[in-house]
Amino acid sequence: MNIRIKDKVIEYPIIQGGMGVGISLGRLSGAVAREGAMGTISMVNTGYKEKDFYRNTLEANRRGFKRELELARRLSQGKGLVGVNIMVVLNQYEELVRQAVEEKVDYIISGAGLPLNLPELVGDEDILIAPIVSSLRALKLINRIWSKKYNRLPDFVVLEGKGAGGHLGYKRDELEGGKGLEELTVEIAEYLKDKEIPLFVAGSVFDGYDLRKYRGLGATGVQIGTRFIGTYECDADERFKDLIINSGKEDLVIIDSPVGIPGRAIMNNFLREIEVERKPSERCINCLKTCNPKTTQFCISDALINAVKGNIDEGLIFAGSNVDRVEKKVSVKSIIESIIEEYGEI
């Protein structure tokens, strides 16, 4: 298909969504890029395996990210694009963006807050930058500030709908009713049309039929997260993958995250326990701008690290609304091929 975003070209308009902690690191993102798509490393606590992670978190994360990026680039064999997802709500946000710039990643996607100073942090480097938005209003605000302060607009935009896994850009009472993803796609695609900014649609996107539908509504491509967890190449522990494969829609719940927004996750022993008692961290790393360790119901960093390591009864397992469609482990290559084959069907 060959899609151009400024001076960069991808074979297929598919972004593998950033999933942290540790779900999408070098192995998964490199495999996706090798197939001609966009492989995304989540920069949330990439150094969680480092021995000094709790003593020297920033440096541990810097080392961890450097290692994972090198792995992704090696696995990509020079194909596709390798980029990062960095949450605005992280206390280390600016430091992480600067490292991504130093390492010359292909793109930076930024959500969980409005990335209003992202152009300033990236400067003139040849790096694509994109916000994640859930409404036209948020996108217009970002565009207005970026244009006024930095004379720049996004290189592409990710629109994330209510069916996404993990953190959601909506209040709890907005998750029912309101505009659907199709309506938002048409609205934002029309707004971006004369600006020639590509739009990628996320949140309950799964297959080639979805890709064809959203391209027909004006989008350039799609971002897919949960489906890529069920791959051999996903960086999570096999027990995490098995839980995703064995879960259905009835297992999904909406939680209140320390990030300050709702999230979609799989109900488990951990979530049942925090309904009745707090689980604060004994080793707080001060990761979030929005979290008060003295009052938070649970430590999201500990919970996500437990999950990715396979301690699923004591972890937080984020998943999208289409988790029931992930039925077995497959290769990244087979997913991309399947999406493109379905997209081409008449």
Secondary structure, DSSP 8 states (H G I E B T S, - for coil): --EEETTEEESS-EEE---TTTTSSHHHHHHHHHTTSEEEEE-TTTTTTSTTTTTSHHHHHHHHHHHHHHHHHHHHTT-SEEEEEEETTBTTHHHHHHHHHHTT-SEEEEESS--TTHHHHHTTSS-EEEEEESSHHHHHHHHHHHHHHHS---SSEEEE-TT-SEE-SS-GGGSSSS--HHHHHHHHHHHHHTTT--EEEESS--SHHHHHHHHHTT-SEEEE-GGGGGBTT-SS-HHHHHHHHH--GGGEEEEE-TTSSEEEEE--HHHHHHTTS-B--SS----BTT--TTT-SB-HHHHHHHHHTT-GGGS--B--TTGGG--S-B-HHHHHHHHHHHHH--
